Amino acid sequence: MKRSILLFFLIVLALSGFSALKVFIVCIASYDDPSILPLPLAQKDALNMKEALSRIPDAEITFLENPTYGGLISSLKKWARSARDQDTLIFYYAGHGISKGGEFYFIPSDADPEDEYTWVPFKRLKSYISSDVKAVWLIDACYSGSMVKGRPLRAVRVEKEAFRAGEGQVIITSSTGNEISREMSDGSGGIFTVALVEGLEGKADEDKDG
């Protein structure tokens, strides 16, 4: 809950005084390679986030489900290029992610789990964001490092440099270090996104001042 409260205020600060809010939501719940674990709750998390953010007046939301490597890159580039100076961008991701060699990668639907060149580097996505906009990156990377069936569930140490934010940007992830991105026991979604949505819907407004 503390993290959701912090994020709530970060988003409020980011929105203050800027001309437009553009949201890009990505969920990857199923994969072409049958050895990659599906993530059915990723879709639920993304839809819940979409509903919560759609309540922000004039928010422009792009929703992308199960994109390929090329589809994710091309769609994000188009979204980023539509932003004007001083706009605020919110990127939300639910799906597999992995940290390797100081870099973080998103795992697209057509990925080869053994070939890092088929993974989408986070630094590439960040490179499309203009320095003249504000950006909030929300990354719910489920069970990072344990995406292949038959392998033991384990956490991956996420190097700090993998999530280095640029100027005017904030990056908040569902897990760091040796933590695992966990899910709610009742199947309602990932803990990170559930808390985040609850905060955006009002629970983070502790003093009830709106």
ROTORSE-857664 format. One record per residue: x, y, z of N, C-alpha, C, O in turn; residue in three letters; residue number from 1. Coordinates in Angstrom, 2 decimals. Atoms other than C-alpha are relative to their C-alpha. Example, Ala and Ser with C-alpha at 12.3 -4.5 7.8 and 13.67 -1.06 7.14 Angstrom:
// residues 2
{{0.89,-1.19,0.00},{12.30,-4.50,7.80},{0.90,1.20,0.00},{1.94,1.18,0.66},ALA,1}
{{-0.82,-1.19,-0.06},{13.67,-1.06,7.14},{-0.77,1.09,0.73},{-0.26,2.20,0.90},SER,2}
// end
This chain:
// residues 210
{{0.83,-1.20,0.00},{0.00,0.00,0.00},{0.87,1.26,0.00},{0.53,2.25,-0.65},MET,1}
{{-0.88,-1.18,-0.02},{2.87,2.40,0.75},{0.51,0.32,-1.38},{0.63,1.49,-1.75},LYS,2}
{{-0.49,-0.23,1.35},{4.18,1.90,-2.76},{-1.09,0.61,-0.87},{-0.81,1.48,-1.69},ARG,3}
{{1.09,-0.55,0.82},{0.76,2.60,-4.27},{-0.26,1.45,0.37},{-0.57,2.26,-0.51},SER,4}
{{0.17,-1.39,-0.42},{0.45,5.78,-2.19},{1.07,0.88,-0.62},{0.78,1.97,-1.12},ILE,5}
{{-1.10,-0.75,0.61},{3.87,6.92,-3.40},{-0.26,0.22,-1.47},{-0.10,1.33,-1.98},LEU,6}
{{0.25,-0.12,1.44},{2.94,6.20,-7.01},{-1.14,0.96,-0.28},{-1.09,1.74,-1.23},LEU,7}
{{1.15,-0.90,0.17},{-0.39,7.99,-6.63},{0.47,1.45,-0.03},{0.07,2.23,-0.90},PHE,8}
{{-0.47,-1.39,-0.07},{1.39,11.19,-5.63},{0.97,0.33,-1.14},{0.99,1.46,-1.61},PHE,9}
{{-0.90,-0.24,1.13},{4.05,10.78,-8.33},{-0.80,0.30,-1.26},{-0.45,1.20,-2.03},LEU,10}
{{0.83,-0.23,1.18},{1.35,10.55,-10.99},{-0.71,1.35,0.09},{-0.79,2.08,-0.90},ILE,11}
{{0.66,-1.30,-0.18},{-0.53,13.52,-9.54},{0.97,1.13,-0.31},{0.62,2.10,-0.99},VAL,12}
{{-1.01,-1.04,0.27},{2.68,15.56,-9.61},{0.33,0.06,-1.49},{0.51,1.14,-2.05},LEU,13}
{{-0.33,0.03,1.43},{3.41,14.42,-13.16},{-1.09,0.65,-0.83},{-0.81,1.28,-1.85},ALA,14}
{{1.11,-0.52,0.78},{-0.05,15.43,-14.35},{-0.20,1.50,0.18},{-0.78,2.16,-0.68},LEU,15}
{{0.27,-1.40,-0.32},{-0.04,18.86,-12.75},{0.60,0.94,-1.03},{1.82,0.96,-1.22},SER,16}
{{-0.47,-1.06,0.87},{0.21,21.62,-15.30},{0.41,-0.42,-1.39},{0.95,0.40,-2.13},GLY,17}
{{-0.41,0.43,1.32},{0.80,19.53,-18.39},{-1.22,-0.17,-0.92},{-2.36,-0.24,-0.46},PHE,18}
{{1.08,-0.17,0.96},{-1.23,19.48,-21.57},{-0.76,-1.28,-0.32},{-1.95,-1.20,-0.65},SER,19}
{{0.71,1.21,0.38},{-2.08,15.82,-22.20},{0.58,-1.20,0.74},{1.75,-1.22,1.11},ALA,20}
{{-0.42,1.25,-0.62},{-1.93,12.37,-20.63},{-0.19,-1.11,-1.01},{-1.31,-1.36,-1.47},LEU,21}
{{0.05,1.11,0.95},{-1.09,9.47,-22.95},{0.46,-1.27,0.71},{1.54,-1.32,1.29},LYS,22}
{{-0.26,1.26,-0.71},{-1.22,5.92,-21.60},{0.21,-1.12,-1.01},{-0.54,-1.24,-1.99},VAL,23}
{{-0.29,1.15,0.85},{0.29,2.83,-23.22},{0.02,-1.23,0.89},{0.91,-1.37,1.74},PHE,24}
{{0.13,1.19,-0.83},{-0.79,-0.49,-21.67},{0.30,-1.24,-0.83},{-0.29,-1.44,-1.89},ILE,25}
{{-0.39,1.22,0.70},{0.81,-3.77,-22.72},{-0.22,-1.19,0.92},{0.22,-1.18,2.07},VAL,26}
{{0.07,1.25,-0.74},{-0.15,-7.23,-21.56},{0.37,-1.14,-0.93},{-0.09,-1.20,-2.07},CYS,27}
{{-0.38,1.19,0.77},{1.43,-10.46,-22.76},{-0.29,-1.20,0.87},{0.47,-1.54,1.78},ILE,28}
{{0.48,1.12,-0.82},{-0.45,-13.42,-21.36},{0.27,-1.36,-0.62},{0.31,-2.37,0.08},ALA,29}
{{-0.25,1.28,0.67},{0.27,-16.10,-23.97},{1.13,0.17,-1.00},{1.39,1.26,-1.50},SER,30}
{{-1.22,-0.03,0.80},{3.29,-17.01,-26.06},{-0.04,-1.08,-1.07},{-0.63,-2.15,-0.88},TYR,31}
{{-0.04,0.96,1.09},{3.92,-18.78,-29.35},{0.77,-1.26,0.39},{0.39,-2.38,0.03},ASP,32}
{{-0.82,1.12,-0.43},{6.61,-20.98,-27.80},{-0.70,-0.71,1.16},{-0.91,-0.11,2.21},ASP,33}
{{0.75,0.70,-1.05},{4.79,-23.67,-25.76},{0.79,-0.21,1.28},{0.21,-0.57,2.31},PRO,34}
{{-0.80,0.20,-1.21},{7.70,-23.87,-23.31},{-0.07,1.20,0.94},{0.32,1.10,2.10},SER,35}
{{0.09,-1.19,-0.84},{7.04,-20.33,-22.02},{-1.31,-0.03,0.79},{-2.38,-0.23,0.21},ILE,36}
{{1.17,0.03,-0.86},{4.65,-20.21,-19.09},{-1.00,1.09,-0.37},{-0.61,2.26,-0.46},LEU,37}
{{1.02,-1.04,0.24},{1.37,-18.42,-19.91},{-0.27,0.76,1.30},{-0.03,0.25,2.39},PRO,38}
{{0.27,-0.86,-1.15},{0.32,-15.59,-17.60},{-1.43,0.55,-0.11},{-1.61,1.72,-0.45},LEU,39}
{{1.39,-0.45,0.17},{-3.49,-15.41,-17.60},{-0.36,1.22,0.83},{-1.22,2.01,0.43},PRO,40}
{{0.33,-1.16,-0.83},{-3.53,-12.84,-14.78},{0.58,1.29,-0.56},{0.18,2.38,-0.15},LEU,41}
{{-0.55,-1.21,0.61},{-1.46,-10.44,-16.89},{-1.09,0.77,-0.74},{-1.14,2.00,-0.69},ALA,42}
{{1.11,-0.66,0.70},{-4.53,-9.74,-19.01},{-0.95,0.67,0.99},{-1.38,1.80,0.78},GLN,43}
{{0.89,-0.57,-1.02},{-6.68,-9.20,-15.92},{0.61,1.26,0.61},{-0.08,2.27,0.78},LYS,44}
{{-0.67,-1.16,-0.56},{-4.10,-6.84,-14.43},{-0.06,1.19,-0.95},{-0.35,2.32,-0.55},ASP,45}
{{-0.03,-1.08,0.98},{-3.84,-4.83,-17.64},{-1.38,0.63,-0.19},{-1.50,1.85,-0.30},ALA,46}
{{1.36,-0.53,0.16},{-7.61,-4.51,-18.02},{-0.42,0.81,1.22},{-1.09,1.83,1.09},LEU,47}
{{0.30,-0.76,-1.21},{-7.94,-3.40,-14.39},{0.72,1.34,0.01},{0.16,2.36,0.43},ASN,48}
{{-0.75,-1.26,0.07},{-5.23,-0.80,-14.92},{-0.63,0.94,-1.02},{-0.73,2.14,-0.79},MET,49}
{{0.65,-0.81,1.02},{-6.94,0.39,-18.10},{-1.26,0.67,0.56},{-1.50,1.85,0.33},LYS,50}
{{1.23,-0.54,-0.57},{-10.22,0.83,-16.24},{0.29,1.12,1.00},{-0.39,2.14,1.01},GLU,51}
{{-0.35,-1.01,-1.01},{-8.57,2.75,-13.39},{0.50,1.29,-0.64},{0.09,2.38,-0.24},ALA,52}
{{-0.57,-1.19,0.63},{-6.62,5.11,-15.65},{-1.00,0.69,-0.93},{-0.88,1.89,-1.17},LEU,53}
{{1.00,-0.61,0.88},{-9.60,5.67,-17.97},{-0.89,0.98,0.74},{-1.58,1.79,0.13},SER,54}
{{0.80,-0.93,-0.79},{-11.27,7.51,-15.12},{0.66,1.37,0.12},{0.03,2.32,0.57},ARG,55}
{{-0.68,-1.29,0.01},{-8.67,10.27,-15.42},{-0.53,0.79,-1.20},{-0.44,0.31,-2.33},ILE,56}
{{0.59,-0.77,1.11},{-10.32,13.02,-17.52},{0.98,0.19,-1.15},{2.14,0.55,-0.95},PRO,57}
{{-0.74,-0.24,1.25},{-9.08,13.21,-21.12},{1.22,-0.90,-0.19},{2.07,-0.62,-1.04},ASP,58}
{{-1.12,0.93,0.21},{-6.64,10.31,-20.75},{-0.17,-0.71,-1.34},{-1.25,-1.20,-1.66},ALA,59}
{{-0.01,0.70,1.29},{-5.73,8.84,-24.15},{0.70,-1.34,0.20},{1.90,-1.38,0.48},GLU,60}
{{-0.54,1.32,-0.35},{-5.23,5.08,-23.75},{0.17,-0.88,-1.23},{-0.75,-1.06,-2.02},ILE,61}
{{-0.29,1.01,1.01},{-3.56,2.64,-26.13},{0.17,-1.33,0.71},{0.95,-1.44,1.66},THR,62}
{{-0.05,1.32,-0.65},{-4.08,-1.03,-25.22},{0.52,-1.02,-1.01},{-0.03,-1.16,-2.10},PHE,63}
{{-0.65,0.94,0.91},{-1.84,-3.69,-26.76},{0.08,-1.36,0.68},{0.67,-1.50,1.75},LEU,64}
{{0.06,1.33,-0.60},{-2.41,-7.39,-26.12},{0.80,-1.00,-0.82},{0.62,-1.12,-2.03},GLU,65}
{{-0.82,1.06,0.58},{0.10,-10.16,-26.85},{0.75,0.44,-1.26},{0.70,-0.26,-2.28},ASN,66}
{{-0.72,-0.44,1.20},{2.27,-8.14,-29.26},{1.25,-0.84,-0.27},{1.85,-1.40,0.64},PRO,67}
{{-1.28,0.58,0.39},{5.17,-9.62,-31.19},{1.09,1.02,0.25},{0.82,2.15,0.65},THR,68}
{{-1.14,-0.92,-0.14},{8.64,-8.09,-31.03},{-0.22,1.25,-0.86},{-0.16,2.37,-0.38},TYR,69}
{{0.18,-1.13,0.91},{7.98,-5.94,-34.09},{-1.24,0.81,0.32},{-1.23,2.04,0.19},GLY,70}
{{1.23,-0.71,-0.32},{4.44,-5.10,-33.03},{0.15,0.92,1.19},{-0.37,2.03,1.19},GLY,71}
{{-0.23,-0.84,-1.18},{5.54,-3.80,-29.63},{0.84,1.21,-0.35},{0.52,2.33,0.06},LEU,72}
{{-0.88,-1.12,0.37},{8.33,-1.69,-31.10},{-0.74,1.03,-0.84},{-0.68,2.23,-0.54},ILE,73}
{{0.64,-0.95,0.91},{6.26,-0.16,-33.89},{-1.14,0.75,0.69},{-1.31,1.95,0.46},SER,74}
{{1.11,-0.65,-0.68},{3.24,0.56,-31.68},{0.49,1.02,1.01},{-0.06,2.11,1.13},SER,75}
{{-0.52,-0.96,-0.98},{5.31,2.18,-28.95},{0.62,1.21,-0.68},{0.47,2.33,-0.20},LEU,76}
{{-0.59,-1.13,0.73},{7.22,4.31,-31.46},{-1.10,0.97,-0.46},{-0.96,2.18,-0.33},LYS,77}
{{1.11,-0.84,0.46},{3.94,5.57,-32.93},{-0.60,0.78,1.17},{-0.89,1.97,1.04},LYS,78}
{{0.56,-0.64,-1.19},{2.60,6.31,-29.44},{0.92,1.11,0.51},{0.47,2.21,0.81},TRP,79}
{{-0.96,-0.98,-0.52},{5.77,8.09,-28.32},{0.10,1.22,-0.91},{0.24,2.35,-0.44},ALA,80}
{{-0.14,-1.11,0.94},{5.95,10.20,-31.47},{-1.25,0.88,-0.04},{-1.21,2.00,-0.54},ARG,81}
{{1.22,-0.81,-0.03},{2.36,11.38,-30.95},{0.02,1.01,1.14},{-0.82,1.91,1.19},SER,82}
{{-0.07,-0.89,-1.16},{3.39,13.13,-27.74},{0.58,1.35,-0.39},{1.49,1.45,-1.22},ALA,83}
{{-0.51,-1.35,0.19},{3.94,16.85,-27.71},{0.83,0.40,1.22},{0.77,-0.25,2.27},ARG,84}
{{-0.79,-0.49,-1.13},{6.32,18.82,-25.51},{-0.89,0.23,1.21},{-1.98,0.79,1.10},ASP,85}
{{0.68,-0.18,-1.29},{5.24,18.80,-21.86},{-1.17,-0.95,0.23},{-1.85,-0.84,1.25},GLN,86}
{{0.99,1.04,-0.27},{2.82,15.87,-22.28},{0.53,-0.95,1.07},{1.73,-1.00,1.33},ASP,87}
{{-0.37,1.03,-0.97},{2.82,13.14,-19.63},{-0.34,-1.36,-0.58},{-1.46,-1.58,-1.04},THR,88}
{{0.19,1.34,0.52},{3.25,9.52,-20.70},{0.02,-1.00,1.16},{0.87,-0.91,2.05},LEU,89}
{{-0.01,1.10,-0.96},{2.35,6.47,-18.61},{0.07,-1.30,-0.78},{-0.81,-1.58,-1.61},ILE,90}
{{-0.18,1.30,0.63},{3.62,3.08,-19.77},{-0.22,-1.06,1.08},{0.40,-1.02,2.14},PHE,91}
{{0.24,1.10,-0.94},{2.27,-0.04,-18.03},{0.21,-1.32,-0.73},{-0.26,-1.51,-1.86},TYR,92}
{{-0.29,1.30,0.61},{3.48,-3.58,-18.71},{-0.32,-1.12,0.98},{0.07,-1.06,2.14},TYR,93}
{{0.23,1.22,-0.76},{2.21,-6.94,-17.45},{0.40,-1.18,-0.87},{-0.16,-1.37,-1.95},ALA,94}
{{-0.49,1.13,0.79},{4.04,-10.03,-18.66},{1.33,-0.47,0.53},{1.76,-0.06,1.60},GLY,95}
{{-1.32,0.49,-0.40},{7.34,-11.85,-18.48},{1.06,1.07,-0.25},{0.98,1.84,-1.21},HIS,96}
{{-1.16,-0.86,0.19},{10.54,-9.90,-18.05},{1.21,-0.72,0.55},{1.09,-1.59,1.41},GLY,97}
{{-1.21,0.64,-0.49},{14.13,-10.88,-17.49},{1.15,1.00,0.00},{1.23,1.86,-0.87},ILE,98}
{{-1.17,-0.85,-0.12},{17.31,-9.15,-16.39},{1.24,-0.82,-0.35},{1.44,-1.91,0.18},SER,99}
{{-1.21,0.72,0.40},{20.57,-10.15,-18.03},{1.10,0.99,-0.37},{0.88,1.90,-1.17},LYS,100}
{{-1.15,-0.83,0.34},{23.97,-8.51,-18.16},{-0.22,1.48,0.24},{0.28,2.32,-0.51},GLY,101}
{{0.23,-1.41,-0.32},{22.77,-5.29,-16.55},{-1.10,0.63,-0.81},{-1.31,1.84,-0.72},GLY,102}
{{1.10,-0.51,0.81},{19.85,-4.93,-18.98},{-1.29,-0.72,0.36},{-1.28,-1.88,0.76},GLU,103}
{{1.30,0.62,-0.20},{16.13,-5.56,-18.55},{-0.68,-0.16,-1.35},{-0.60,0.72,-2.21},PHE,104}
{{0.66,0.30,1.26},{14.13,-7.17,-21.35},{-1.46,-0.37,0.24},{-1.78,-1.06,1.20},TYR,105}
{{1.38,0.46,0.06},{10.40,-7.52,-22.06},{-0.05,-1.20,-0.93},{0.67,-1.25,-1.93},PHE,106}
{{0.07,1.22,0.81},{9.43,-10.92,-23.47},{-1.25,0.05,-0.88},{-2.36,-0.13,-0.37},ILE,107}
{{1.17,-0.10,0.90},{7.16,-10.53,-26.55},{-0.60,-1.37,-0.27},{-0.02,-2.40,0.08},PRO,108}
{{0.72,1.27,0.20},{4.68,-13.18,-27.65},{0.72,-0.95,-0.93},{0.50,-2.16,-0.85},SER,109}
{{-0.71,0.87,0.94},{6.97,-14.50,-30.41},{1.45,-0.25,0.42},{2.28,-0.61,-0.41},ASP,110}
{{-1.37,0.12,-0.48},{10.10,-14.69,-28.24},{0.48,-1.45,0.00},{-0.30,-2.39,0.14},ALA,111}
{{-0.69,1.26,-0.24},{12.59,-17.54,-28.17},{0.65,0.14,1.38},{1.51,0.99,1.56},ASP,112}
{{-0.52,-0.17,-1.35},{13.36,-18.06,-24.46},{1.51,-0.18,0.12},{2.10,0.20,1.13},PRO,113}
{{-1.45,0.23,-0.03},{16.93,-19.06,-25.32},{0.78,1.01,-0.82},{2.00,0.94,-0.90},GLU,114}
{{-0.67,-0.95,0.90},{17.68,-16.15,-27.66},{-0.32,1.43,0.41},{-1.41,1.92,0.13},ASP,115}
{{0.25,-1.35,-0.52},{18.04,-12.70,-26.08},{-0.25,1.02,-1.11},{-0.80,2.09,-0.85},GLU,116}
{{0.24,-0.93,1.10},{17.94,-11.08,-29.53},{-1.47,0.04,-0.40},{-1.87,0.89,-1.20},TYR,117}
{{1.45,-0.02,0.25},{14.23,-11.92,-29.65},{-0.76,0.65,1.15},{-1.99,0.69,1.13},THR,118}
{{0.60,-0.71,-1.12},{13.58,-10.05,-26.39},{0.09,1.50,-0.26},{0.98,1.95,-0.99},TRP,119}
{{0.04,-1.45,0.24},{12.75,-6.33,-26.32},{0.76,0.73,1.12},{0.33,0.70,2.27},VAL,120}
{{-0.77,-0.70,-1.03},{15.40,-4.25,-24.49},{-0.76,1.23,0.52},{-1.28,2.02,-0.26},PRO,121}
{{0.64,-1.16,-0.60},{13.95,-1.72,-22.06},{0.67,1.28,-0.47},{-0.01,2.28,-0.72},PHE,122}
{{-0.70,-1.22,0.40},{16.64,0.77,-23.05},{-0.41,0.44,-1.40},{-0.36,1.63,-1.71},LYS,123}
{{0.46,-0.38,1.34},{15.36,0.64,-26.64},{-1.32,0.75,0.08},{-1.52,1.75,-0.61},ARG,124}
{{1.28,-0.69,-0.15},{11.84,1.59,-25.57},{0.22,1.40,0.58},{-0.41,2.36,0.13},LEU,125}
{{-0.26,-1.32,-0.60},{13.19,4.41,-23.40},{0.59,0.97,-1.02},{0.37,2.17,-0.92},LYS,126}
{{-0.65,-0.88,0.97},{15.18,5.73,-26.36},{-0.99,0.74,-0.90},{-0.64,1.75,-1.51},SER,127}
{{1.01,-0.65,0.86},{11.93,6.62,-28.20},{-0.72,1.13,0.73},{-1.49,1.87,0.11},TYR,128}
{{0.70,-1.02,-0.79},{10.74,8.93,-25.39},{0.78,1.30,-0.02},{1.95,1.33,0.36},ILE,129}
{{-0.64,-1.31,0.07},{11.52,12.59,-25.92},{0.33,0.52,1.40},{-0.39,0.24,2.36},SER,130}
{{-0.38,-0.60,-1.27},{13.31,14.45,-23.16},{-0.92,1.16,0.38},{-0.83,1.69,1.49},SER,131}
{{0.91,-1.12,-0.26},{10.61,17.12,-23.43},{-1.33,-0.43,0.61},{-2.21,0.40,0.84},ASP,132}
{{1.24,0.48,-0.63},{7.89,14.91,-21.94},{0.34,-0.61,1.36},{1.50,-0.88,1.66},VAL,133}
{{-0.16,0.71,-1.27},{7.35,13.40,-18.50},{-0.49,-1.43,-0.20},{-1.49,-1.66,-0.88},LYS,134}
{{0.36,1.41,0.21},{7.20,9.60,-18.33},{0.01,-0.76,1.32},{0.91,-0.61,2.14},ALA,135}
{{0.10,0.91,-1.14},{6.07,7.12,-15.69},{-0.04,-1.42,-0.56},{-0.94,-1.76,-1.33},VAL,136}
{{-0.08,1.38,0.45},{7.07,3.49,-16.31},{-0.45,-0.92,1.14},{0.15,-0.91,2.21},TRP,137}
{{0.53,0.94,-0.99},{5.05,0.85,-14.41},{0.18,-1.41,-0.55},{-0.43,-1.78,-1.55},LEU,138}
{{-0.38,1.30,0.55},{6.45,-2.64,-14.85},{-0.34,-1.11,0.98},{0.29,-1.25,2.03},ILE,139}
{{0.39,1.16,-0.79},{4.70,-5.70,-13.44},{0.48,-1.23,-0.75},{-0.28,-1.88,-1.47},ASP,140}
{{-0.61,1.13,0.71},{7.07,-8.38,-14.72},{-0.17,-1.25,0.85},{0.54,-1.44,1.84},ALA,141}
{{0.41,1.15,-0.81},{5.57,-11.62,-13.46},{1.07,-1.08,0.04},{1.58,-1.51,-1.00},CYS,142}
{{-0.94,1.10,-0.20},{7.91,-14.25,-12.02},{1.25,0.16,-0.85},{1.65,-0.75,-1.58},TYR,143}
{{-1.17,-0.32,0.81},{10.93,-12.61,-13.58},{1.07,-1.09,0.12},{1.47,-1.46,1.22},SER,144}
{{-1.06,0.99,0.02},{13.51,-15.18,-14.63},{-0.48,-1.43,0.06},{0.34,-2.35,0.03},GLY,145}
{{0.52,1.36,-0.11},{11.20,-18.20,-14.37},{-1.07,-0.23,-1.06},{-2.15,-0.73,-0.76},SER,146}
{{1.04,-0.01,1.02},{9.39,-18.05,-17.67},{-0.13,-1.33,-0.74},{-1.09,-1.53,-1.48},MET,147}
{{0.03,1.24,0.76},{10.20,-21.52,-18.98},{-0.52,-1.14,0.85},{-0.09,-1.34,1.99},VAL,148}
{{0.60,1.12,-0.71},{8.13,-24.55,-17.98},{1.07,-1.02,0.40},{2.01,-1.28,-0.35},LYS,149}
{{-0.91,1.04,-0.44},{9.93,-27.18,-15.96},{1.19,0.50,0.77},{1.94,-0.29,1.34},GLY,150}
{{-1.09,-0.56,-0.78},{12.41,-24.81,-14.37},{-0.53,0.47,1.34},{-1.67,0.92,1.43},ARG,151}
{{0.47,-0.42,-1.32},{12.22,-24.02,-10.65},{-0.28,1.49,0.04},{0.42,2.29,-0.59},PRO,152}
{{0.34,-1.41,-0.16},{10.56,-20.75,-9.69},{1.09,0.69,0.80},{1.38,0.29,1.93},LEU,153}
{{-1.06,-0.71,-0.70},{13.32,-18.35,-8.76},{-0.03,1.46,-0.42},{-0.58,1.82,-1.46},ARG,154}
{{-0.06,-1.43,0.32},{13.96,-14.65,-8.67},{1.35,0.31,-0.63},{2.33,-0.40,-0.41},ALA,155}
{{-1.24,-0.45,0.62},{16.58,-12.84,-10.69},{0.41,1.32,0.63},{-0.42,2.20,0.86},VAL,156}
{{-0.46,-1.29,-0.51},{18.73,-10.09,-9.26},{-0.06,1.02,-1.11},{0.58,0.86,-2.15},ARG,157}
{{0.16,-1.04,1.01},{17.74,-6.99,-11.17},{1.00,1.11,0.29},{0.88,1.82,1.29},VAL,158}
{{-1.03,-1.00,-0.22},{20.75,-4.74,-11.52},{-0.59,1.41,-0.07},{-1.47,1.69,-0.89},GLU,159}
{{0.54,-1.36,-0.05},{20.10,-1.09,-10.68},{0.09,0.70,-1.34},{-0.81,1.45,-1.72},LYS,160}
{{-0.17,-0.70,1.27},{21.46,0.07,-14.02},{-1.06,-0.40,-1.02},{-1.30,0.34,-1.98},GLU,161}
{{1.03,0.45,0.93},{18.74,-1.93,-15.79},{-1.24,0.88,0.07},{-2.02,0.94,-0.87},ALA,162}
{{1.17,-0.84,-0.18},{16.16,0.48,-14.41},{0.39,1.45,0.28},{-0.25,2.13,1.10},PHE,163}
{{-0.41,-1.39,-0.18},{17.98,3.78,-14.61},{-0.96,0.91,-0.76},{-1.14,0.77,-1.97},ARG,164}
{{0.97,-0.91,0.60},{15.43,6.52,-15.26},{0.71,1.20,-0.62},{1.71,1.68,-0.09},ALA,165}
{{-0.52,-1.21,0.61},{16.13,9.40,-17.61},{-0.57,1.23,0.69},{-1.40,1.12,1.60},GLY,166}
{{0.49,-1.25,-0.58},{15.50,13.02,-16.77},{-1.50,0.14,-0.26},{-1.97,-0.08,-1.38},GLU,167}
{{1.44,-0.16,0.14},{11.81,13.68,-16.12},{-0.76,-1.32,-0.04},{-1.93,-1.36,-0.42},GLY,168}
{{0.65,1.30,0.05},{11.08,9.95,-15.81},{0.03,-0.67,1.38},{0.94,-0.45,2.18},GLN,169}
{{0.08,0.80,-1.22},{10.02,7.64,-12.96},{-0.24,-1.45,-0.42},{-1.09,-1.72,-1.26},VAL,170}
{{0.18,1.42,0.29},{10.36,3.85,-13.07},{-0.36,-0.70,1.31},{0.36,-0.60,2.30},ILE,171}
{{0.42,0.76,-1.17},{8.44,1.68,-10.60},{-0.29,-1.43,-0.44},{-1.08,-1.67,-1.35},ILE,172}
{{0.12,1.39,0.39},{8.69,-2.10,-10.77},{-0.64,-0.81,1.13},{-0.64,-0.41,2.30},THR,173}
{{0.68,0.85,-0.97},{6.83,-4.92,-9.05},{0.96,-0.74,0.90},{0.56,-1.24,1.95},SER,174}
{{-0.98,0.69,-0.83},{10.04,-6.45,-7.71},{1.38,0.53,-0.31},{1.65,1.02,-1.41},SER,175}
{{-1.39,-0.39,0.18},{13.68,-5.65,-7.22},{0.87,-1.02,0.72},{0.38,-1.84,1.50},THR,176}
{{-0.92,0.89,-0.68},{16.77,-7.50,-6.09},{-0.37,-1.45,-0.19},{-0.54,-1.91,-1.33},GLY,177}
{{0.33,1.42,0.07},{15.93,-11.10,-5.26},{-1.47,-0.27,0.29},{-1.83,-1.39,0.65},ASN,178}
{{1.42,0.19,-0.24},{12.19,-10.55,-4.89},{-0.67,-0.66,-1.21},{-0.14,-0.66,-2.32},GLU,179}
{{0.81,0.58,1.07},{9.53,-12.36,-6.92},{-1.29,0.80,-0.09},{-1.87,1.16,0.93},ILE,180}
{{1.28,-0.67,0.19},{6.50,-10.62,-8.42},{-1.10,-1.01,0.28},{-1.32,-1.94,-0.50},SER,181}
{{0.97,1.00,-0.43},{3.74,-12.45,-6.61},{-1.43,0.39,-0.37},{-1.72,1.54,-0.70},ARG,182}
{{1.41,-0.19,0.36},{0.03,-12.87,-7.28},{-0.87,-0.13,1.24},{-0.47,-0.75,2.23},GLU,183}
{{0.95,0.11,-1.09},{-2.98,-12.53,-5.00},{-0.47,-1.46,0.13},{-0.67,-2.13,-0.88},MET,184}
{{0.40,1.40,-0.22},{-4.01,-15.85,-3.44},{-1.40,-0.30,-0.54},{-1.72,-1.45,-0.83},SER,185}
{{1.36,0.21,0.50},{-7.61,-15.31,-4.60},{-0.10,0.09,-1.51},{-1.20,0.02,-2.08},ASP,186}
{{0.00,-0.05,1.46},{-6.55,-14.99,-8.24},{-0.50,1.31,-0.59},{-0.82,1.37,-1.78},GLY,187}
{{0.51,-1.29,0.48},{-7.63,-11.34,-8.49},{1.02,0.79,-0.79},{0.68,1.79,-1.42},SER,188}
{{-1.02,-0.69,0.77},{-4.32,-10.31,-10.04},{1.33,0.00,0.72},{1.47,-0.60,1.78},GLY,189}
{{-1.29,-0.14,-0.65},{-0.71,-9.50,-9.27},{-0.10,0.99,1.15},{-0.83,1.97,1.07},GLY,190}
{{0.08,-0.85,-1.19},{-0.15,-7.92,-5.86},{0.34,1.45,-0.34},{-0.32,2.37,0.14},ILE,191}
{{-0.43,-1.35,0.37},{1.65,-4.91,-7.39},{-1.14,0.77,-0.67},{-1.44,1.90,-0.27},PHE,192}
{{1.04,-0.70,0.75},{-1.14,-4.04,-9.81},{-1.27,0.16,0.82},{-1.92,1.20,0.76},THR,193}
{{1.20,-0.11,-0.84},{-3.97,-4.78,-7.38},{0.14,1.19,0.96},{-0.79,1.98,1.10},VAL,194}
{{-0.22,-1.11,-0.93},{-2.45,-2.36,-4.83},{0.02,1.33,-0.73},{-0.48,2.33,-0.23},ALA,195}
{{-0.08,-1.22,0.79},{-1.76,0.19,-7.54},{-1.38,0.49,-0.41},{-1.69,1.68,-0.30},LEU,196}
{{1.36,-0.37,0.41},{-5.33,0.13,-8.84},{-0.81,0.49,1.19},{-1.54,1.48,1.09},VAL,197}
{{0.72,-0.43,-1.20},{-6.73,0.37,-5.32},{0.42,1.41,0.40},{-0.42,2.23,0.79},GLU,198}
{{-0.47,-1.34,-0.33},{-4.55,3.41,-4.70},{-0.56,1.06,-0.93},{-0.99,2.12,-0.49},GLY,199}
{{0.52,-0.94,0.98},{-5.63,5.10,-7.92},{-1.50,0.21,0.15},{-2.03,1.28,-0.17},LEU,200}
{{1.45,-0.11,-0.15},{-9.27,4.40,-7.12},{-0.41,0.65,1.32},{-1.60,0.80,1.59},GLU,201}
{{0.36,-0.77,-1.19},{-9.06,6.21,-3.80},{0.68,-0.37,1.30},{0.75,0.45,2.21},GLY,202}
{{-0.57,0.41,-1.27},{-7.31,4.20,-1.11},{1.31,0.73,0.33},{1.73,0.77,1.49},LYS,203}
{{-1.21,-0.76,-0.27},{-4.14,6.25,-1.52},{-0.29,1.41,0.50},{0.60,2.10,1.00},ALA,204}
{{0.41,-1.35,-0.43},{-6.09,9.43,-0.72},{-0.35,-0.04,1.49},{-1.52,0.05,1.87},ASP,205}
{{0.24,0.21,-1.42},{-5.65,9.03,3.03},{-0.67,1.16,0.71},{-1.42,0.96,1.66},GLU,206}
{{0.61,-1.16,-0.69},{-6.65,12.58,3.97},{-1.31,0.43,-0.66},{-1.91,1.43,-0.26},ASP,207}
{{1.30,-0.22,0.64},{-9.69,12.45,1.64},{-0.19,1.41,-0.55},{-1.27,2.00,-0.46},LYS,208}
{{0.11,-1.35,0.58},{-8.90,15.74,-0.06},{-0.12,-0.04,-1.52},{-0.07,1.00,-2.18},ASP,209}
{{0.17,0.13,1.44},{-9.35,14.35,-3.58},{1.27,0.11,-0.79},{1.25,0.03,-2.02},GLY,210}
// end
